[in-house]
Amino acid sequence: MNTSKVLVLVRTPFQAWLVERVLEAENVATYDLLYFTQNDSTEDRFYHGRLAENARAARFVFVPRQVCDLLNHVRFAFRAWPFLWGKRYDITMLASIDSYVLNSVANRRAAGELVTFDDGTANFNQTGIYFRDASSKRERLYRQLFRASSINATRARIKRHYTIHSDLENIVSGDRLFSIAGWGRATSEVSLSEEPKFFFVGAPFQETLDSEQVKLLEAVASQIGTDVYVRHPREREPLDLGVPFLNKRGRIAEEAILDDAGDRPIVLVGFLSSVMFNLACCASRRIVLVPRNSERHAFLIKFARMSGCEVVLFG
């Protein structure tokens, strides 16, 4: 059993699910836990509670989103640092290396080794934030204020990175990349005589698409037809598809979908969500809906096609 003093930093339910596997791989029995959220969703509470069961000390930090972005980071820092005061760790684990406050926590001398794990599609999206060192004046100022290191410097410090997509290029070289099991479904668990169940995978669409694109997405999804809507924790304005919401019972989408489907074949319909990639081995079809001429999503669209998704362009 690993007796190292470990600090676990988590921002999302998906990260919480994944870090459980990382802790198992690292043979860590107990740890300190700092769970930061700006959503305070049922999923956040569920996974914080599950992680807190084995924690020496745990703190759930909910900071509602402020109009002033700087205030978001300041409020989190004021809630986080008292929890860490005087503590030294052998290992700090996190996924959100772009978060100024979490980055600064992992960057301090008392943080120990840096062990990271996937944060959705950000870890293999070659055009995303983890593959470029942002250099705007605001970002440089924030890094100085919170004593956070650059993305490149943080990546260089990583000792081990854990992923459920070991076949893809990640934020570290192959000698520092370690595989952990994601989701799987044996062929024997699927009844070919059953009709497939269509799940629409929701997302915070308003953060990525304009109002016209959201309307078009809603129209295309309605035309395809779905049985149940899997609402995202940050999704404030779900699409009107005329189907019930999946009762996830506090769990992340992947776990809830597999449980709800039973032995029926699964068809996933949605945007470029990490769920579409994470359940590649479990779904008989994955239909990705993206706006036509969407340059900002070019890499993920290409990857979706390579991974076997059916890409439907609209607009």
Secondary structure, DSSP 8 states (H G I E B T S, - for coil): -B---EEEEE-SHHHHHHHHHHHHHTTB--EEEEEEESS--HHHHHHHHHHHTTEEEEEEEE----SSHHHHHHHHHHHHHHHHTT---SEEEES-TT-HHHHHHHHSGGG-EEEEE--GGGGT-TTSGGGS----HHHHHHHHHHT---HHHHHHHEEEEEES-TTS--SS-GGGEEE-------GGGS-TTS--EEEEE---GGGTS-HHHHHHHHHHHHHH--SEEE--TT-SS----SS-B---TT--HHHHHHHHHTTS-EEEEESS-HHHHHTTTT-SEEEEEEETT-GGGHHHHHHHHHTT-EEEEE-
